[in-house]
Amino acid sequence: MWLQIPVLIHLRMPDGRLLRQDGFTILINEQWCLVQMETKPERGQPLTLENPKSGIEQSGRVVEAERSREGGYAVAIEFDRVARELWSAVFSPKDRHVGRS
């Protein structure tokens, strides 16, 4: 589902620092999402997304990060578990397979 939602991104950097950054979603799903952020994370890097409106957090891992046309990076994230509560959205069964082979 194409939906722009502000998120806080908590990212553990390779040197151990915890980086907290504002971002926003581009695409959402209950199993993964695509977010726009300023810092390029590494593939497989763990992170936590927080919906600042609800305070709900969801952990996941970076699947891919590419430079976006708008500046910053478009980052694909796969969640550690289904994230229905994070978005406060209702997903149809067909939404669960978007972007999946």
C-alpha positions in Angstrom: 0.0 0.0 0.0 1.4 3.4 -1.0 1.3 5.5 2.1 3.5 8.2 3.5 3.7 8.0 7.3 6.3 9.7 9.4 8.6 7.3 11.3 11.4 7.4 13.7 14.3 5.0 12.7 16.5 3.6 15.4 19.6 2.2 13.7 22.5 0.4 15.4 25.6 1.6 13.5 28.6 -0.8 12.9 30.7 1.2 15.4 28.0 0.6 18.1 26.5 4.0 18.1 22.7 4.2 18.1 21.4 6.6 15.5 17.9 8.0 15.7 16.6 9.6 12.5 13.3 10.9 11.1 12.1 9.3 8.0 8.8 8.5 6.2 7.3 5.5 4.5 6.9 5.1 0.8 5.2 1.6 0.7 3.9 -0.3 3.7 2.9 -3.9 4.3 2.4 -5.9 7.4 5.6 -7.9 6.6 7.9 -5.2 5.1 8.1 -1.6 4.2 10.1 0.9 2.1 11.2 4.0 3.9 13.0 7.2 2.9 15.9 8.2 5.2 19.1 10.2 5.1 21.7 7.6 6.2 22.5 4.6 4.1 22.3 1.4 6.3 24.0 -1.8 5.4 22.2 -4.9 4.1 21.2 -7.1 7.0 21.6 -4.3 9.5 19.0 -4.5 12.4 16.8 -1.5 13.1 13.6 -0.5 14.8 10.9 1.6 13.3 8.7 3.7 15.6 5.4 5.2 14.6 5.7 8.5 16.6 1.9 9.0 16.5 1.2 5.8 18.4 4.5 5.0 20.0 4.4 1.5 18.6 7.8 0.0 17.6 8.7 -2.8 15.2 12.1 -4.4 14.7 13.4 -5.6 11.4 16.4 -5.9 9.1 17.5 -3.9 6.0 17.0 -5.8 2.8 18.2 -3.2 0.4 19.2 0.5 0.4 19.6 2.6 -2.8 20.1 6.3 -3.4 16.8 7.9 -4.1 16.0 10.7 -6.7 14.8 12.9 -3.9 18.0 12.7 -2.0 18.8 10.3 0.9 18.1 6.6 0.6 15.1 4.4 -0.2 15.5 1.5 2.3 13.6 -1.8 2.1 13.0 -3.3 5.5 11.7 -6.8 6.4 10.1 -7.1 9.8 11.0 -9.7 12.4 7.3 -10.4 12.8 4.0 -9.3 11.3 3.5 -5.5 11.9 -0.3 -5.0 11.8 -0.4 -2.6 14.8 2.5 -0.4 13.6 0.6 1.3 10.8 -3.0 1.4 12.1 -4.1 0.3 8.6 -6.1 -2.7 7.4 -4.4 -4.9 4.8 -6.2 -7.1 2.3 -4.8 -10.6 1.6 -3.5 -9.4 -1.8 -1.4 -6.7 0.0 0.5 -9.3 1.9 2.2 -10.5 -1.3 3.0 -7.2 -3.0 6.7 -7.1 -3.9 7.2 -10.8 -3.1 8.0 -13.6 -5.6 
